[in-house]
């Protein structure tokens, strides 16, 4: 399962394949990292936990085979995804 970082401000909703997965109350934090595997939200390499800023069900983040879409509502200025690999 991937780890991703969202850059932005305010309230952000994250959608996977058209279904809302998370609501993120980012406020003025600038960014947040969400580790789906560990079910943790943090800033600065897990030194500052930010779980209270994220609501939603981590188990609902399921990437299907083939193409997936990730969309946001709110003020998002950037998005990074890592720790994601597939075997053929």
C-alpha positions in Angstrom: 0.0 0.0 0.0 1.3 3.5 -0.9 2.5 6.4 1.1 1.5 9.8 -0.2 2.2 13.5 0.7 -0.4 16.2 0.1 0.6 19.8 -0.1 -2.0 22.6 0.3 -4.1 24.3 2.9 -7.5 24.2 4.5 -10.0 21.3 4.2 -9.2 18.8 1.6 -11.3 15.8 0.4 -9.4 12.9 -1.3 -11.2 10.6 -3.7 -10.1 7.3 -5.1 -11.9 6.2 -8.3 -14.8 8.6 -7.5 -15.3 7.5 -3.9 -14.3 9.8 -1.0 -11.7 8.1 1.1 -10.3 10.8 3.4 -11.2 14.3 4.7 -8.1 16.1 5.7 -8.2 19.2 7.9 -4.8 20.5 6.8 -5.4 24.1 8.0 -2.0 25.9 7.8 0.2 22.8 8.1 1.5 23.1 4.5 1.6 19.3 4.0 0.8 16.0 5.5 2.1 12.5 4.8 -0.3 9.6 4.9 1.0 6.0 5.2 -1.8 3.7 4.2 0.1 0.5 5.3 0.8 1.8 8.8 -2.5 3.8 9.0 -0.6 6.9 10.2 -0.7 10.5 9.2 2.4 12.6 10.0 4.7 15.5 9.2 8.5 15.4 9.1 9.2 11.7 8.8 6.8 10.5 11.5 8.3 12.8 14.1 5.1 14.8 14.4 1.9 12.6 14.3 -1.1 14.3 12.6 -3.7 11.4 12.8 -6.2 13.8 14.3 -6.2 15.8 11.0 -7.4 12.9 8.9 -10.8 11.2 9.0 -11.8 8.3 6.8 -11.2 4.5 6.6 -7.7 3.5 5.5 -9.1 0.0 4.6 -11.2 1.7 1.8 -8.0 2.8 0.0 -7.8 -0.2 -2.5 -6.1 0.3 -5.8 -7.7 -1.8 -8.5 -5.9 -3.5 -11.3 -5.2 -1.1 -14.2 -5.8 2.6 -14.0 -7.0 4.4 -10.9 -7.9 8.1 -10.4 -7.0 10.2 -7.4 -8.9 13.5 -7.1 -9.1 16.2 -4.6 -11.4 19.1 -3.6 -9.9 22.0 -1.7 -6.7 23.9 -2.1 -4.1 21.3 -3.1 -0.8 22.6 -4.6 1.0 19.2 -4.9 0.8 15.5 -4.4 3.5 12.8 -4.2 3.1 9.1 -4.0 5.8 6.6 -3.0 6.3 3.0 -1.8 4.1 1.8 -4.6 5.2 -1.1 -6.7 3.6 -3.9 -8.7 4.9 -7.2 -10.0 4.1 -8.5 -13.5 
